[in-house]
Amino acid sequence: MKNEGLAQAIVMIVLKREHMPLKRDVIFLATGDEEVDDLGSAYMIAHERGALRNAQYLLTEGGDTIRGADGRVEYVGVDVAEKAPYWLHLVAHGTPGHASRPIPDSAPNRLIHALARITAWQPPLRLLPQVEEFFRAIAPEQAEPRRSQFADIRQALADPAFVRWISAQSDYDYMLRDTVSLTMLHGAQQTNVIPSEAWANLDVRLLPGTDPAVFRHEIEHVIADPEIEVSQLSTFRPPNSSPTDSELYRIIREVSARAFPGAPVVPKLLSGFTESEMYRRLGIECYGFSPYAVTEAESDTEHGDNERIGIAELRSGPPVLFEVVRRLAAR
């Protein structure tokens, strides 16, 4: 988000310096985000709601503008909907003891067997309208047979071979099913102790429409061990979405057509989570849009040790965002 925050700040500076007459307010809201429990936005919504009272649109993170190996932009992905985090905490119970005498049904052993079953399990496929529209929009850029398969993704998903292929594509698979990632493990404090408890955390992301209680029951069925407790870590908030026929979405299309010629603007279901969900509940239409064109490799550095974009994009990105804001807000 640092690069997008930079572009947004530059847009505000240019609007001010150029004394641009506006037909609507432009608000620059910089907060501690969902990485710190939504503290910034939660405070604004609870205590400064008046500052946001008449806001119609929110432009934020979540979009991805992907540049292919040939240098052309393949598509401009606009985040219009997101999956909901549903973090789970697993605790296994077992007989404790000295590690010199192995205990087959120890808590760590129970936990590892359960996690093996979970990581081998794939939740069922489900095709959302936004996702179907995404595949249809990017289909013309694909080579065969993907062009035909993406153009009619619903029919393609009836083919087991295609399902095996797309399930192995991390950029696509998350849009089609609820996902589970094992992220944290803990057992004894020292090597020669078999603990009475061992725990793990799962980062679960649910598609819009998935009932969290039903999903939790499915996880418990997969675990199939009454000595393992499953509890909820995070507050679950049902996911929501923004329309693709709004004035702002139309302007993003128009500006992108000039900035990234030939690249389709497509609605995206975000695998992660932004605070758009909180602001949509206020009646604000929220869109994740990135004015920076990045390669898949650069996009994959998000949250990594070398998170980055190209230097050239630092120069070319802000004017793209400025043009979106200018068309929406200027007289």
C-alpha positions, 0 to 999 in steps of 0.5 A: 500500500505504500506505493499507492499511498504515495500516488494518492498523496501526490494527487492531493498535492497537485490538486492543491497546487494547480488550484483545480476547481472541484465539483466534489470534495476529495478526502485523503484518509491515511490510517493504520489499516487492517494489518493493525486490527483496522484501528485507524478506520474503526476510529474514523467510523466511530468518532469522525463519521461526519467527515465521511458523511457524504462520501460516495466513492473510495479508491484504495488498495486491492487492484492489480495491473499486470504486465506480461513478459512482452511488456504489454499490460495484460489486464487492469484488475479492479477489486470489487469484492473480497474474501472474508478472513475466518481464522481458526485455532486448533488445540490438540490434547494428549498424554504428556511425558518425557520425550525419551519414551514416545507416546503414539497419541500425544498432542503433537502427534494428534495435531500433525495427523489432523493437519495432514488431513486438512492440508490434503483436503480441497474445499469444493469449487464454487463459481461467483458471477464476478469471477465468471466475468473476470475469466470471460474478460481476460479470455481474449488475451489467452492462447488456446485452449485457455481462451475457450475455457476461460470464455466459458469457465462454467463449462470448463469446470466440468472437465476434471483435467481442467480442474486439476490444472486450475487448482494448481494455479495460485492466481486463479484457484483462490477465486473458485473455492474457500481456502485454508493455509496453515500458518502457526504451530506450537508445542513444547517449550523444550525438546525433551518434553512431550506436552499435554497440548499442541496448537496450530492456527489456520488462515481461512478465507471464505468466498461470499456466501459461505456460512462460517458455521457450516465451514467450521463443521466441515473442518471438524469432519475432516479432522475427525478427532474429538481430542482436537478443539476448533475455535474461532480467532478472528471476528467474521464479517460477511463480505460485500461488493461494489457494482461495476456500472458506477461512474467511477468504474466507468472512468477507470475504464476510460483512463485505463484505455489510454494509459494501458492500451488494449488491456481489459479492465476486469472486476477482481475478487481479492484473495486478501482483505482490505477495509473496503468492507467496512466502508461499503457498510456506510453506503460508500462504493469502494474500489481497489485500483492500482495505477502501477503496472507490475509483473507477476513476479513483482506482484508476488513480492507483496508481504515478502522480504523484497516487496517492490515495484519498478522505479519507472512505475513511480513516475508513471503511476501517479499521473494515471491516478490523478486523471481518474480523480480529475475526471471524477471530481473536477468541474 
